[in-house]
Amino acid sequence: MCEKPQKLCKSVIGQFATKTEWQDDVYLAPACKERFLTLTEIPEWHRADIFMAGLAELRDGYHVERNKVGVHTLLFTVEGGGVLITPDSVKEIEPYTLTILPVDTCFRFEMNPDKDHWKMVWLLPQNAGSWRHLSDLGQTVMPFQGSEQIWALMTLLYNEIGGRTGFRQLLISEVQRLVKSVETPISSSLSRVQTLFNEVEGQLHLPWTVAEMAKRCFISEEQFNRLSKQLFNMSPRSKLIELRMHKAVDLLQYPAWSVVMIANRLGYRDPYNFTHRFKKFYGSSPTRYRKKLLENQN
């Protein structure tokens, strides 16, 4: 992430605070435009277990506050942005994100005061089995590259009000496919951790730290440790050592590579530190291990 959004996020978040008391309230400034897609206009929503949807182009002021509403709420942000306030946190809603607000939760979202507009689609799935996974996701704002596709599909659907039933159903099916393809935050984070260690394996010469690796995964060090243990049954530091030691064995097969060269190649500036780590991992020094390898090859 670049520095500008991070600074912006901090400045915005500082203007808001979590809440403990909630009420049902909606405000739209006169400049706001919303197009509704209701069950009356889109009867195919019934089959998809969706209560209602809308296309919103918001300016000059907008907020929605709900106290345990009986449907799920999804926001697909295309441009501009907003701010989400929940009992536990305040989060910035940025372009190309999906905001998930499960049934029976309290929340408030409004325009970001640092933005001059907010272009987004809102969708209200029913509290039905086909959308049960939304409750497992919890209140969150996650990256979602399909925001423009959702906007385009909803625009086509709006233009088909009173039109072709089959085409409307096709559009709704595509909306469902895009929404249900979203990974949970846990699986998404696990994927980032796995991808990171794939990159680390190809750059073992770099001075990796747990803090730096967690930062690259956009998660806390505590969460990074937990997910590493879930993936590899070991801490990130232990996994890094394992990768380096396995690579060391590969390189020891080549006599042209001295122990000092291998140590440098694996991020150990002090060859004695590398030798100590290797002996602790394999039970013998790199030199002795290499000798056994070469003897076995002969």
HUNORQUI-V492773 format. One record per residue. N is the residue number from 1. RES is the residue in one letter. PHI is phi in degrees with one decimal (NA if undefined). Layout:
N_RES_PHI, N_RES_PHI
This chain:
1_M_NA, 2_C_-80.2, 3_E_-71.5, 4_K_-60.4, 5_P_-60.3, 6_Q_-64.3, 7_K_-66.9, 8_L_-62.2, 9_C_-58.2, 10_K_-62.4, 11_S_-68.4, 12_V_-71.6, 13_I_-57.8, 14_G_-65.1, 15_Q_-85.7, 16_F_-126.1, 17_A_-144.1, 18_T_-64.7, 19_K_-122.9, 20_T_-119.5, 21_E_-116.1, 22_W_-132.8, 23_Q_-144.4, 24_D_-84.8, 25_D_-152.5, 26_V_-135.9, 27_Y_-138.2, 28_L_-126.6, 29_A_-67.5, 30_P_-55.6, 31_A_-78.6, 32_C_-74.5, 33_K_-126.3, 34_E_-134.2, 35_R_-116.6, 36_F_-97.1, 37_L_-123.7, 38_T_-94.7, 39_L_-62.5, 40_T_-65.2, 41_E_-83.7, 42_I_-125.1, 43_P_-61.1, 44_E_-67.0, 45_W_-56.7, 46_H_-54.8, 47_R_-65.1, 48_A_-90.1, 49_D_57.0, 50_I_-119.2, 51_F_-82.1, 52_M_-170.1, 53_A_-149.7, 54_G_-161.9, 55_L_-107.9, 56_A_-123.1, 57_E_-122.7, 58_L_-112.2, 59_R_-146.8, 60_D_70.1, 61_G_141.1, 62_Y_-167.7, 63_H_-153.9, 64_V_-134.8, 65_E_-125.8, 66_R_-131.7, 67_N_-114.3, 68_K_57.8, 69_V_-74.0, 70_G_-87.4, 71_V_-132.5, 72_H_-76.2, 73_T_-126.4, 74_L_-121.7, 75_L_-121.0, 76_F_-108.6, 77_T_-90.5, 78_V_-103.3, 79_E_-139.5, 80_G_65.8, 81_G_165.1, 82_G_-141.1, 83_V_-131.8, 84_L_-105.9, 85_I_-118.8, 86_T_-128.0, 87_P_-61.4, 88_D_-109.3, 89_S_-159.5, 90_V_-123.9, 91_K_-131.7, 92_E_-81.3, 93_I_-102.9, 94_E_-107.8, 95_P_-58.1, 96_Y_60.2, 97_T_-130.7, 98_L_-116.7, 99_T_-98.2, 100_I_-114.1, 101_L_-129.7, 102_P_-64.7, 103_V_-55.7, 104_D_61.6, 105_T_-117.7, 106_C_-100.0, 107_F_-163.8, 108_R_-145.2, 109_F_-130.3, 110_E_-151.5, 111_M_-62.5, 112_N_-71.1, 113_P_-63.2, 114_D_-88.7, 115_K_-114.2, 116_D_-93.1, 117_H_-160.4, 118_W_-147.2, 119_K_-109.0, 120_M_-156.3, 121_V_-110.4, 122_W_-113.8, 123_L_-135.4, 124_L_-118.7, 125_P_-68.7, 126_Q_-71.4, 127_N_-80.6, 128_A_-122.3, 129_G_-57.2, 130_S_-67.8, 131_W_-117.0, 132_R_-61.0, 133_H_-62.2, 134_L_-64.4, 135_S_-65.4, 136_D_-68.6, 137_L_-74.0, 138_G_74.7, 139_Q_-74.7, 140_T_-155.7, 141_V_-122.0, 142_M_-127.4, 143_P_-59.2, 144_F_-151.6, 145_Q_-78.6, 146_G_-92.6, 147_S_-58.9, 148_E_-66.3, 149_Q_-63.9, 150_I_-61.2, 151_W_-60.4, 152_A_-63.7, 153_L_-64.1, 154_M_-68.1, 155_T_-64.9, 156_L_-61.6, 157_L_-64.0, 158_Y_-61.5, 159_N_-71.7, 160_E_-98.3, 161_I_-59.2, 162_G_79.4, 163_G_-103.6, 164_R_-83.1, 165_T_-61.5, 166_G_-61.1, 167_F_-70.1, 168_R_-61.2, 169_Q_-63.6, 170_L_-62.7, 171_L_-64.0, 172_I_-64.6, 173_S_-60.8, 174_E_-69.9, 175_V_-60.4, 176_Q_-59.5, 177_R_-61.6, 178_L_-65.1, 179_V_-68.0, 180_K_-79.1, 181_S_-83.7, 182_V_-65.9, 183_E_-77.3, 184_T_-69.2, 185_P_-56.2, 186_I_-67.1, 187_S_-66.6, 188_S_-65.9, 189_S_-67.4, 190_L_-60.0, 191_S_-62.9, 192_R_-66.5, 193_V_-65.0, 194_Q_-62.5, 195_T_-62.4, 196_L_-60.3, 197_F_-67.4, 198_N_-64.0, 199_E_-70.2, 200_V_-58.6, 201_E_-59.9, 202_G_-90.2, 203_Q_-136.3, 204_L_-68.8, 205_H_-76.5, 206_L_-77.2, 207_P_-80.9, 208_W_-64.9, 209_T_-126.5, 210_V_-61.1, 211_A_-61.6, 212_E_-66.4, 213_M_-66.1, 214_A_-62.7, 215_K_-61.1, 216_R_-68.1, 217_C_-92.0, 218_F_60.4, 219_I_-135.8, 220_S_-74.8, 221_E_-62.2, 222_E_-62.8, 223_Q_-67.5, 224_F_-62.2, 225_N_-61.3, 226_R_-64.6, 227_L_-70.2, 228_S_-63.6, 229_K_-66.8, 230_Q_-67.5, 231_L_-79.8, 232_F_-118.2, 233_N_60.0, 234_M_-158.3, 235_S_-71.7, 236_P_-58.2, 237_R_-64.0, 238_S_-65.8, 239_K_-65.5, 240_L_-61.9, 241_I_-62.1, 242_E_-59.4, 243_L_-60.4, 244_R_-67.3, 245_M_-68.6, 246_H_-64.1, 247_K_-68.1, 248_A_-60.1, 249_V_-61.7, 250_D_-59.4, 251_L_-73.6, 252_L_-66.4, 253_Q_-72.0, 254_Y_-106.8, 255_P_-58.2, 256_A_-67.6, 257_W_-90.1, 258_S_-74.7, 259_V_-60.8, 260_V_-63.4, 261_M_-63.2, 262_I_-64.4, 263_A_-58.0, 264_N_-63.6, 265_R_-63.5, 266_L_-104.1, 267_G_88.6, 268_Y_-100.5, 269_R_-71.1, 270_D_-104.2, 271_P_-61.5, 272_Y_-69.1, 273_N_-63.7, 274_F_-61.7, 275_T_-60.5, 276_H_-62.0, 277_R_-64.3, 278_F_-64.5, 279_K_-64.4, 280_K_-66.6, 281_F_-79.8, 282_Y_-108.9, 283_G_87.5, 284_S_-151.8, 285_S_-71.0, 286_P_-56.6, 287_T_-63.9, 288_R_-66.5, 289_Y_-62.5, 290_R_-62.5, 291_K_-59.4, 292_K_-66.4, 293_L_-59.0, 294_L_-66.8, 295_E_-64.9, 296_N_-66.9, 297_Q_-69.2, 298_N_-83.4
